[in-house]
Each structure stands twice: as C-alpha cells, then as structure tokens.
Amino acid sequence: MSKRSNKKKQAALRQKKKLRVEQKHALESMTMVEAIEKIVEMADDSKLTEKFFQQAEPYAKIIAEKQEITIKQAVLLSLFVEYETSSRKASINDIARFVDCRNIRLLKYKPDVEELVKGHFLRRTCRFDETHYYVPTNVIKALVENKKYERESYQCDDTTEFLKKFYSFTHLNHEDDLAYDLFYEEIKLLFHDNQELDFVKKIKSLKLEFIDEVILTHFCRHLALHDTEAIPEDSITFLIEDTFKSKELSRSLKNGKYVLMKKKLIEYNYDDGFEDKDWFRLTEKARKTLLKGFNLKMSKQGVRDFILSKSIEEKKLFYEGETISQIGELEGLLNEENFKSIKERMKAQKMRCGFACIFYGSPGTGKTETALQLARMTGRDIMQVNISAVKSCWVGESEKNIKAIFDRYREQSKKAKLAPILLFNEADAVIGKRKEGAERAVEKMENSIQNIILQEMETLDGIMIATTNLEQNLDKAFERRFLYKVKFNKPSASARANIWRSMIPALSDNESLALAEKYDFSGGQIENIARHYAIDNVLHGDGENRLERLFNYSDSERFEKKEQRKIGFV
C-alpha cells in the first residue's frame, strides 16, 4: 500500500473517531426531549424493525437510564409523548399507523406498554370499549426538565385534602379517563400513603372490603366537600366495573341488605317523610364517626319535605273571635323559652310532652298559612307531610312508610336547635273514622295506619299540626289526642274587607267593604282574585274602573251553578 493511500486511510479513521467522539459528546449533552424528537423522526414509517431499534438505541438509552426503564419502553414512551404534545390520546392502532406496521406486530410490545402504565408513565383509558393511552402532565414535566419522574406522593395534610384527591380519581374514572383497574390501584395508593390520617384509620377500623371502603369514602366526599347529603343509586354503582357485581350491589341497596346499610353507615334518603329507595345518604352514626370536625348541617334546602322558617314570607292573616286568642296562645307556647319551660314542668308531672294541634274548617280559611306563619314567628322549620300526595305509596309498605315519617321527625328533632313542626297537611285521609269490622285489605291497611299514628301521637315529644277540611269525619280517638283544636271559620264581612285591603292596598274602605258584602269569599279566594288583578295590571296597566274589574274577576272566581236535569220519563 502506498504512503499516500495509507495517509488517506488514517485520516478517515481519525475522522470517524472524531465523529464518534462528537456523537458521544452530543449524546451525553442531549436532553430527553431532544432524544424523544430523534426517536420519533426515526420511527415514522419504520415498521419497528430490528434495524430501527438498533439506530434508535443510543437515543432511547438516554431516556431509559434516566427513567430506569427498558430501551423498548423508552421508544414506546417517546411515541406516546408525540401524541400527547398534539393533545391526543393514542391507541395501539394509532401507533401502528404512525410506524406503518400491522397491529399484530405491536401486540408483542403490550407487556412493555402495561409496565409503563404500572410505573405511572402512561394512563390507560377505556371509552366505548376502545383502549387509549396518554402521558400524564407530571411525566411530561419531568421529561421537559430532564429529570427522573418520581410518582407523586399522595400523602395529605388533612381529611379535606384526602377527599379532594379521592374525588380527582373518581372524576377521572367517571369521565372514562382512568380505567377501572388503574382507578382501584390509585385509590389503594391513596389509602397506603395516608395510613396515619385519622379518617383512613377510622375507615380501616370498620374491617370492610376494599370496594366498600371506596363507596363509603365516596359518600363522605359528597357530604364534606359538596354539601350533597343524598346521592342516587347510579352515583354509587358506577364505582364498580363488573356488570354482574354492579347489579348485585343495586339489588342489595334496594332491599337494604348492603353491608354498609347493615352496619348502619348509610341509609335510604327520605322524600315527603317516606323512604326513597333510589337515593341514599350517610347515617348520623357515620357522620359523627368519620366526619367529626366538619361543620356539617342537614341540607334541608335540598329536601322537599322541609320548609326552613327563614324562607317563609311574612303574611298578614285575619281571625275572628276565639280563633284569635287560640292562635295567640299557640304562638306563645311555641316560643322556645316557654316551650322548654312547659315541657320540663310536664315531664316533672309525668305528663306527655308532645303538642298535637288540629286546624279545621272550610278550604281557603288560612289553616296551612297559619302553620307557616307560626313557624316563621317562632323560628321553627317545618317537616311537611302531604298525605293526599303520598297515599298511593302506601300499598304494600304502608305501615313501614308511615312509621318512617315519625322516625324521620325524631331524627330531625335531635339535630335541630329548635324542635321543628311536623305538619300533616290535608290529613283527612288518615284521621277519619276507622272502619269497623274491616275485611278488605285496603280498609285493614287504613286502620293499621291510623293505629300507628295514634300510637305515635301518644309518645310524641315535639310539635304536630294537622289540617283538615272535614272535621265531622274526625275519629274520636284522634279528637282526644289533639291538645289544641282550632276552628277556622269563613271570615265575616268585616274580616273580608280587611283581607281585600291587605291584598290590594289601593282599595278604599268603601270599595273593600262593597266587595266583602257582595262576595262571601274565603281568604284563599280573595288572594286568587288579587293575583289575577296584579297580573292584569302588569300586562295592561292599572286602568280605570278598578272596582268594576274586581267585580268581574270575582264573578269569574265562582263556578256557575247549572240547573241539573232530572232523570226520568217525560
């Protein structure tokens, strides 16, 4: 070999060596993001051949060594990062299309993908039976900062922070952004990282299965963070992936045999005093045990059978004769200072401490409104039971349901600062005369219901008000148990004039008296006409002939009595 060719060869070797050194220095100074960029460029249409992996290995090694994963896992992570930077979740199909190979080829890399999932480098989601993957924000942050990714510690300072973290996982799962197996793993890690937290200790002390711990924590989260006292069944069953187990949970919730119900940790919610078997809530026992320290109040605004005293608008009512003094006496009794004093004295004399009142009289005479105004003036909430509306619910479980009304009232009385009023509105259906010698199932059921109410009234330790339009049908046994019996008569002409003037202040004394003398209306009927008048003024303005217009409205308020045709032969 000539000296000249030998020199060329040596120069070429030196150049290669120089390039290798430069490449080595370049690789040593290369960031993980730069390495990912190189891998993605090489992977495009590469079909993931062995040659590709050999070429990509130096760059994949940068990521693999820093993150303590394999070369193949580093390559796969790089491909998923490419999709994440374009704000897209990637499926195995997407990766196959990008590298231009069949899906079957990627199956052999599935274990590597799952290892990335277990290491929290990837999240797996399932939506419409399609599996997708994405790179969490914390992983992207570590790659950009050229740092090793460390799983985020889930240790929390207090129960509030713990429940917020728990909610973040349930929300991801509910939105199909976190597959069930990963969701369960995350919750297990959350519990593991917070073993010393008082809330977790209490949950663990109950010796529940894992999924039951999750469901109970779900209830606590709803109440403590979002003031949601009751949640529907489907907001519980979604926490279970397996369809069979989910249906099994649904059945056990419906029949009251679910373990959390047996342990008296959750219970049915109540609607109009009756158990609503589609909605559930934490029991008082669970609230006191698990959420001690939280300023929890009964969320009565969300319960249809509760009327808060502060939400009741003031309304002026007009009574006559003995009714005035009776209502005044009731108002004095329900004043808390008097109420407590009277109860203590009655207890000392071994008398019943409950106060049951019945308001009876014609429709529209102010019975229900009086109960509301008494509640407003004395600061007492009302638990309202509209018997007419719920009677259809009694079939099959009538006795249990009517008992639940009083159980619910007792529960609320214990929690409330002031004992609420239990209002049986339109109670005709349950305080009428009992059926003697009842044989039909419906008659037996109604008698049974009445017996329960009578027994509950005997042991009542609170305030009960019943309203009825049909006092003549009142059973004697009920009559004896009502301490206060207040009759609401239809108002006299003088009282009607006052009602007209209170409803329509623009009326003169003569106009209100003319209307009162011409129409023998109840207060409710006068209010209807006043509303009609107010609506007309909004639509058309307050025109002339006010009295004439009110006469017309009043005439319309009364149904015409048509002459009845006799049945028979002519």
VOTOR-741160 format. One record per residue (C-alpha): residue number from 1; z, y, x. Coordinates in steps of 0.25 Angstrom, whole numbers, plus 2048, in hexadecimal, padded with zeros to 3 digits. Layout:
// residues N
num; up; north; east
NUM; Z; Y; X
...
//
This chain:
// residues 570
num; up; north; east
1; 800; 800; 800
2; 7FC; 80E; 806
3; 807; 818; 809
4; 800; 821; 7FE
5; 802; 817; 7F3
6; 810; 814; 7F7
7; 814; 822; 7F6
8; 80E; 823; 7E8
9; 816; 817; 7E4
10; 823; 81C; 7EA
11; 820; 82A; 7E3
12; 81E; 823; 7D6
13; 82B; 81B; 7D7
14; 832; 827; 7DB
15; 82C; 82E; 7CE
16; 831; 822; 7C6
17; 83E; 823; 7CC
18; 83F; 832; 7C9
19; 83B; 830; 7BB
20; 845; 825; 7B9
21; 850; 82E; 7BE
22; 84B; 839; 7B6
23; 84B; 830; 7AA
24; 859; 82B; 7AD
25; 85E; 839; 7AE
26; 857; 83D; 7A1
27; 85D; 831; 79A
28; 86B; 834; 7A0
29; 86A; 842; 79B
30; 863; 83E; 78D
31; 86B; 841; 781
32; 86C; 836; 776
33; 864; 83F; 76C
34; 859; 840; 777
35; 859; 831; 779
36; 858; 82F; 76A
37; 84C; 838; 76A
38; 845; 830; 775
39; 848; 823; 76D
40; 843; 828; 760
41; 836; 82C; 767
42; 834; 81F; 76D
43; 838; 817; 760
44; 82D; 81E; 758
45; 823; 812; 755
46; 829; 80A; 760
47; 82B; 7FE; 757
48; 839; 7FC; 75E
49; 832; 7F3; 769
50; 83A; 7EE; 775
51; 831; 7F8; 77D
52; 837; 803; 775
53; 845; 7FF; 777
54; 843; 7FE; 786
55; 83D; 80C; 786
56; 848; 812; 77D
57; 853; 80B; 784
58; 857; 816; 78E
59; 858; 820; 783
60; 85F; 816; 77A
61; 869; 813; 785
62; 86D; 822; 785
63; 872; 820; 777
64; 877; 812; 778
65; 880; 815; 783
66; 886; 822; 77D
67; 888; 81B; 76F
68; 88B; 80D; 774
69; 881; 807; 76C
70; 875; 7FE; 770
71; 867; 802; 774
72; 861; 7FD; 767
73; 86B; 804; 75F
74; 869; 811; 767
75; 85A; 810; 764
76; 85D; 80D; 755
77; 867; 819; 754
78; 85C; 822; 75A
79; 852; 81E; 74F
80; 85C; 821; 744
81; 860; 82E; 74B
82; 851; 832; 74A
83; 852; 830; 73B
84; 860; 837; 73A
85; 85A; 844; 740
86; 850; 845; 735
87; 85B; 844; 72B
88; 856; 836; 726
89; 85D; 829; 725
90; 855; 81D; 72B
91; 853; 80F; 726
92; 84F; 803; 72F
93; 841; 805; 728
94; 841; 814; 72D
95; 844; 80F; 73C
96; 839; 804; 73B
97; 82F; 80E; 736
98; 832; 818; 741
99; 831; 80E; 74D
100; 825; 807; 746
101; 82B; 7F9; 744
102; 82E; 7EF; 739
103; 83B; 7F0; 732
104; 83E; 7E1; 736
105; 83D; 7E5; 745
106; 849; 7EF; 742
107; 852; 7E4; 73C
108; 856; 7DF; 749
109; 85C; 7ED; 74C
110; 864; 7ED; 73F
111; 871; 7E8; 746
112; 86F; 7F4; 750
113; 86E; 7FD; 744
114; 87A; 7F7; 73E
115; 882; 7F9; 74B
116; 87E; 808; 74B
117; 884; 808; 73D
118; 891; 802; 740
119; 892; 80B; 74C
120; 890; 817; 742
121; 883; 81B; 74A
122; 87C; 819; 73D
123; 87F; 81A; 72E
124; 879; 80F; 724
125; 876; 814; 716
126; 871; 80B; 70A
127; 869; 812; 6FF
128; 861; 80B; 6F5
129; 862; 7FE; 6FD
130; 85C; 805; 709
131; 864; 806; 716
132; 863; 813; 71F
133; 86A; 817; 72B
134; 86D; 825; 730
135; 875; 82B; 73D
136; 882; 832; 739
137; 884; 840; 73D
138; 88F; 83D; 747
139; 886; 833; 74F
140; 87A; 83E; 74F
141; 885; 848; 754
142; 889; 83E; 75F
143; 87B; 83C; 764
144; 877; 84B; 764
145; 884; 84E; 76C
146; 880; 842; 775
147; 88E; 83B; 773
148; 893; 82D; 76F
149; 894; 82C; 760
150; 8A2; 829; 75C
151; 8A5; 824; 74E
152; 8AC; 830; 747
153; 8BB; 82D; 745
154; 8BF; 82C; 736
155; 8CD; 830; 739
156; 8D2; 83A; 72F
157; 8DE; 844; 72F
158; 8E2; 842; 720
159; 8DE; 83B; 713
160; 8D5; 846; 70F
161; 8CC; 845; 71B
162; 8CD; 836; 71A
163; 8C8; 837; 70B
164; 8BD; 841; 70F
165; 8B8; 837; 71A
166; 8B9; 82C; 710
167; 8B0; 834; 706
168; 8A6; 837; 710
169; 8A3; 828; 712
170; 8A3; 825; 703
171; 89A; 830; 701
172; 890; 82B; 70B
173; 891; 81D; 705
174; 88F; 823; 6F7
175; 883; 82A; 6FB
176; 87D; 81E; 702
177; 87F; 824; 710
178; 888; 819; 714
179; 886; 80B; 712
180; 892; 803; 70C
181; 895; 7FB; 718
182; 896; 807; 721
183; 89E; 80F; 716
184; 8A8; 804; 716
185; 8A9; 804; 725
186; 8AB; 813; 725
187; 8B6; 812; 71B
188; 8BD; 807; 723
189; 8BC; 810; 730
190; 8C1; 81C; 728
191; 8CD; 814; 724
192; 8CF; 80E; 732
193; 8CE; 81C; 739
194; 8D9; 821; 72F
195; 8E3; 815; 72F
196; 8EF; 81F; 731
197; 8EB; 828; 726
198; 8F5; 827; 71B
199; 8EA; 826; 710
200; 8E4; 81A; 717
201; 8F2; 813; 719
202; 8F4; 814; 70A
203; 8E6; 80E; 707
204; 8E8; 803; 711
205; 8F6; 800; 70B
206; 8F0; 7FC; 6FE
207; 8EA; 7F0; 704
208; 8DD; 7F2; 6FD
209; 8CF; 7EC; 701
210; 8C6; 7F6; 709
211; 8BD; 7F9; 6FD
212; 8C9; 7FC; 6F4
213; 8CF; 806; 6FF
214; 8C1; 80D; 6FF
215; 8C1; 80E; 6EF
216; 8D0; 813; 6EF
217; 8CD; 81D; 6FA
218; 8C0; 822; 6F2
219; 8CA; 825; 6E6
220; 8D3; 82D; 6F0
221; 8C7; 835; 6F5
222; 8C2; 839; 6E8
223; 8D0; 83E; 6E3
224; 8D5; 844; 6F0
225; 8C8; 84B; 6F5
226; 8C1; 84E; 6E8
227; 8CC; 84E; 6DD
228; 8C4; 843; 6D6
229; 8CE; 83B; 6CE
230; 8C5; 831; 6C7
231; 8B9; 82A; 6CC
232; 8AF; 822; 6C5
233; 8AD; 813; 6C8
234; 89F; 815; 6CF
235; 8A6; 81E; 6D9
236; 8AF; 812; 6DD
237; 8A5; 807; 6DC
238; 89B; 80E; 6E5
239; 8A4; 80B; 6F1
240; 8A0; 7FC; 6F0
241; 893; 7F8; 6F5
242; 893; 7E9; 6F0
243; 88E; 7EA; 6E1
244; 896; 7DE; 6DD
245; 8A3; 7E3; 6E3
246; 8A0; 7F1; 6DD
247; 89E; 7EB; 6CF
248; 8AB; 7E3; 6D1
249; 8B2; 7F0; 6D4
250; 8AD; 7F6; 6C8
251; 8B2; 7EB; 6BF
252; 8C0; 7EB; 6C5
253; 8C0; 7FA; 6C3
254; 8BC; 7F9; 6B5
255; 8C7; 7EE; 6B2
256; 8D2; 7F5; 6BA
257; 8D3; 7E9; 6C4
258; 8CE; 7F0; 6D0
259; 8D8; 7EF; 6DC
260; 8DB; 7FE; 6DC
261; 8DE; 7FE; 6CE
262; 8E7; 7F2; 6CF
263; 8EF; 7F9; 6DA
264; 8EF; 806; 6D1
265; 8E7; 80E; 6DB
266; 8DC; 812; 6D2
267; 8DB; 812; 6C2
268; 8D2; 816; 6B7
269; 8D0; 824; 6B4
270; 8D3; 82A; 6A6
271; 8CA; 831; 69D
272; 8D0; 836; 690
273; 8DC; 82F; 693
274; 8D5; 821; 694
275; 8D2; 819; 6A0
276; 8C4; 81C; 6A5
277; 8BF; 80F; 6AB
278; 8B3; 815; 6B2
279; 8BC; 81F; 6BA
280; 8C7; 81C; 6C4
281; 8D2; 824; 6CB
282; 8DE; 823; 6D5
283; 8EB; 81F; 6CF
284; 8F7; 828; 6D1
285; 8FD; 81E; 6DA
286; 8F0; 81E; 6E3
287; 8F0; 82D; 6E3
288; 8FF; 82E; 6E7
289; 8FE; 823; 6F1
290; 8F0; 826; 6F8
291; 8EE; 835; 6F6
292; 8FC; 83A; 6F8
293; 8FC; 848; 6FD
294; 8EF; 84C; 6F6
295; 8F1; 857; 6EB
296; 8EB; 84F; 6E0
297; 8EB; 853; 6D2
298; 8E5; 84C; 6C5
299; 8D7; 851; 6C4
300; 8D9; 853; 6B5
301; 8CC; 85D; 6B5
302; 8C4; 850; 6B6
303; 8CB; 848; 6AC
304; 8C6; 84A; 69E
305; 8D3; 847; 697
306; 8DB; 852; 69E
307; 8DB; 861; 69A
308; 8E2; 86A; 6A4
309; 8EB; 874; 69E
310; 8E5; 87F; 6A7
311; 8D7; 87C; 6A1
312; 8DB; 87F; 693
313; 8D7; 88C; 68E
314; 8E1; 895; 686
315; 8DE; 895; 677
316; 8E6; 89D; 66D
317; 8EA; 894; 661
318; 8F0; 898; 653
319; 8FA; 890; 64C
320; 902; 892; 63F
321; 910; 88E; 63A
322; 917; 883; 640
323; 90C; 87F; 64A
324; 90E; 88C; 652
325; 91D; 888; 654
326; 919; 879; 658
327; 90F; 87D; 662
328; 919; 887; 668
329; 923; 87C; 669
330; 919; 873; 670
331; 915; 87E; 67A
332; 924; 880; 67D
333; 926; 871; 67E
334; 91A; 86F; 688
335; 91F; 87A; 691
336; 923; 872; 69D
337; 931; 877; 69F
338; 934; 874; 690
339; 92D; 867; 691
340; 935; 862; 69D
341; 942; 866; 697
342; 93F; 860; 689
343; 93B; 853; 690
344; 947; 852; 698
345; 950; 854; 68C
346; 949; 84A; 684
347; 94A; 840; 690
348; 959; 842; 691
349; 95A; 83F; 682
350; 951; 833; 683
351; 946; 838; 67A
352; 937; 837; 67C
353; 932; 841; 685
354; 923; 842; 681
355; 91E; 84D; 677
356; 913; 848; 66E
357; 90D; 852; 665
358; 903; 851; 65A
359; 8FA; 85D; 655
360; 8F4; 85A; 648
361; 8EB; 862; 63E
362; 8DD; 865; 63A
363; 8D2; 865; 644
364; 8D0; 873; 64C
365; 8DE; 878; 64A
366; 8E1; 878; 659
367; 8E9; 86B; 65B
368; 8E1; 868; 668
369; 8E0; 876; 66D
370; 8F0; 877; 66B
371; 8F2; 86B; 674
372; 8E9; 872; 67E
373; 8F0; 880; 67D
374; 8FE; 879; 67F
375; 8F9; 872; 68B
376; 8F3; 87F; 691
377; 900; 887; 68E
378; 909; 87D; 694
379; 901; 879; 6A0
380; 8FF; 86A; 69C
381; 8F2; 863; 69E
382; 8EC; 85A; 692
383; 8E8; 84C; 692
384; 8DF; 84B; 687
385; 8DC; 83E; 67F
386; 8D1; 840; 675
387; 8D4; 833; 66D
388; 8C7; 835; 664
389; 8BE; 835; 670
390; 8C4; 829; 677
391; 8C7; 81F; 66B
392; 8BB; 817; 66D
393; 8C0; 814; 67B
394; 8CC; 80C; 675
395; 8C4; 800; 671
396; 8C9; 7F4; 67A
397; 8D3; 7FC; 682
398; 8D9; 806; 678
399; 8E8; 803; 67B
400; 8E6; 804; 68A
401; 8DE; 811; 689
402; 8E8; 818; 680
403; 8F3; 813; 689
404; 8EB; 819; 695
405; 8EC; 827; 68E
406; 8FB; 827; 68F
407; 8FB; 821; 69D
408; 8F2; 82C; 6A2
409; 8FA; 837; 69B
410; 907; 831; 6A2
411; 900; 831; 6AF
412; 8FB; 83F; 6AE
413; 909; 844; 6A9
414; 90F; 83E; 6B6
415; 905; 846; 6BF
416; 905; 853; 6B7
417; 90E; 85F; 6BA
418; 90F; 861; 6AB
419; 90E; 855; 6A1
420; 900; 856; 69A
421; 8FE; 855; 68B
422; 8F8; 848; 686
423; 8EE; 84D; 67B
424; 8E9; 843; 671
425; 8DE; 84C; 66A
426; 8D9; 847; 65D
427; 8E3; 83C; 65D
428; 8E0; 838; 64E
429; 8DA; 82B; 653
430; 8E7; 826; 659
431; 8F3; 82B; 651
432; 8EE; 828; 644
433; 8F5; 81E; 63B
434; 8F5; 810; 640
435; 8EE; 804; 639
436; 8F8; 7FB; 632
437; 8F4; 7ED; 633
438; 8E9; 7F0; 63D
439; 8E0; 7E4; 63E
440; 8D3; 7E9; 644
441; 8D2; 7EB; 653
442; 8CF; 7FA; 652
443; 8DC; 7FC; 649
444; 8E4; 7F4; 653
445; 8DF; 7FC; 65F
446; 8E2; 809; 658
447; 8F0; 804; 654
448; 8F3; 800; 662
449; 8EE; 80D; 668
450; 8F8; 814; 65F
451; 903; 80B; 663
452; 901; 80F; 671
453; 900; 81E; 66E
454; 90D; 81D; 666
455; 914; 815; 672
456; 90F; 81F; 67C
457; 914; 82B; 674
458; 922; 825; 673
459; 922; 825; 683
460; 91A; 832; 685
461; 920; 83A; 690
462; 917; 846; 68E
463; 90F; 84F; 684
464; 906; 849; 67A
465; 8FE; 851; 670
466; 8F5; 84A; 665
467; 8EC; 852; 65C
468; 8E7; 84C; 64E
469; 8DF; 852; 642
470; 8E5; 846; 639
471; 8F4; 847; 639
472; 8F4; 840; 62C
473; 8F0; 833; 633
474; 8FB; 834; 63D
475; 902; 827; 63F
476; 911; 828; 63C
477; 915; 822; 64A
478; 90D; 82D; 651
479; 913; 838; 648
480; 921; 834; 64C
481; 91D; 835; 65B
482; 917; 843; 65B
483; 923; 84D; 65E
484; 91B; 859; 65B
485; 911; 859; 64F
486; 909; 866; 64E
487; 901; 869; 642
488; 8F5; 872; 643
489; 8F1; 878; 636
490; 8E4; 87F; 634
491; 8E6; 88E; 637
492; 8E9; 897; 62B
493; 8E0; 8A3; 629
494; 8E9; 8AC; 631
495; 8E9; 8A2; 63D
496; 8DA; 8A0; 63B
497; 8D8; 8AF; 63C
498; 8DF; 8AF; 64A
499; 8D7; 8A4; 64F
500; 8CA; 8AB; 64B
501; 8CF; 8B7; 652
502; 8D3; 8AF; 65F
503; 8C5; 8A8; 65F
504; 8BD; 8B5; 65C
505; 8C5; 8C1; 661
506; 8BA; 8CB; 65C
507; 8BE; 8C7; 64D
508; 8C6; 8D2; 646
509; 8D3; 8CE; 63E
510; 8CB; 8CF; 631
511; 8BF; 8C6; 636
512; 8C8; 8BB; 63B
513; 8D0; 8BB; 62E
514; 8C3; 8BB; 626
515; 8BF; 8AE; 62E
516; 8CC; 8A8; 62D
517; 8CD; 8AA; 61E
518; 8BF; 8A5; 61B
519; 8BF; 898; 624
520; 8CB; 88E; 625
521; 8C7; 88A; 633
522; 8CF; 883; 63E
523; 8D1; 88A; 64B
524; 8C7; 880; 651
525; 8BC; 884; 646
526; 8BF; 893; 649
527; 8BD; 890; 658
528; 8AF; 889; 655
529; 8AB; 896; 64E
530; 8B0; 89F; 659
531; 8A8; 897; 663
532; 89B; 898; 65A
533; 89D; 8A7; 659
534; 89F; 8A8; 668
535; 892; 8A0; 66B
536; 88B; 8A9; 661
537; 88F; 8B6; 668
538; 88B; 8B1; 676
539; 87D; 8AD; 670
540; 87B; 8B9; 667
541; 885; 8C3; 66A
542; 891; 8C8; 661
543; 889; 8CE; 656
544; 88E; 8D4; 649
545; 893; 8CD; 63C
546; 89D; 8C5; 644
547; 8A5; 8C1; 638
548; 899; 8BC; 631
549; 894; 8B4; 63D
550; 8A2; 8AD; 63D
551; 8A2; 8AA; 62E
552; 894; 8A3; 631
553; 89A; 89B; 63D
554; 8A6; 897; 634
555; 89D; 893; 629
556; 896; 88A; 633
557; 8A2; 884; 638
558; 8A5; 87D; 62B
559; 89D; 871; 627
560; 897; 873; 619
561; 89D; 86A; 60F
562; 892; 864; 608
563; 893; 85F; 5F9
564; 894; 850; 5FA
565; 88B; 848; 5F1
566; 891; 83D; 5E8
567; 88D; 82F; 5EA
568; 889; 828; 5DD
569; 87F; 828; 5D2
570; 879; 834; 5CB
//
